[in-house]
Amino acid sequence: MFDDNISPEYLETVNINAVREFFLSIEFKENVGERALILISPFPFLIIGTIQEVVSDYLVIKAEVTNIAELDDEVFRVHIDDIEVFYIEKPGKPKIPNIRDDNYA
C-alpha cells in the first residue's frame, strides 16, 4: 500500500486531518443504520446508538445510551474531528453490549 517513491516533500503537503475526516466520513456513510460506539474528546463523552446520517463533516447518531443518563435517546450531531475512538457493529464481529442492562458483566 505504501509507495516508497513518495518524496518527503510531498508528504509535508498532505493535510492528515483532511484525510482522516474523509475516511471517517466514508466509514460512517457506509454504515448508516448500524449501531456504533463513539468516544468524543471534549468531555470525555460516550455515545452508543444508531448511525442516522453523515452531513458534511458531522455524524448524526440516535443515542441509546450515553454516560449521562438524562441524554439517553437523544439525537446528536457530532463533528467528526471530535471523535477519538469508534466501533461500528458489523456482521460476524462482536456486538456492543447493553451497558444499562443489569445482567451485563
LINTADA-V868824 format. One record per backbone hydrogen bond with DSSP energy under -0.5 kcal/mol. NH is the residue of the N-H (numbers start at 1). CO is the residue of the C=O. Records with the same first field share a line. If there is no record, write none. Layout:
NH: CO, CO
This chain:
4: 2
6: 3
11: 7
12: 8
13: 9, 10
14: 10, 11
16: 14
18: 15
19: 15
20: 16
21: 17
22: 18
23: 19
24: 20
25: 21
26: 22
27: 23
28: 24
29: 25
30: 26
31: 28
32: 29
33: 51
34: 31
36: 49
37: 87
38: 47
39: 85
40: 45
41: 82
43: 40
44: 40
45: 40
47: 38
48: 65
49: 36
50: 62
51: 34
52: 60
53: 60
55: 58
56: 54
58: 55
59: 78
60: 53
61: 59, 76
62: 50
63: 61, 74
64: 48
65: 48
67: 46
71: 68
72: 69
73: 63
74: 71
76: 61
78: 59, 76
80: 57
82: 79
83: 80
84: 39, 82
85: 39
87: 37
89: 35
93: 90
99: 97
101: 98
104: 101
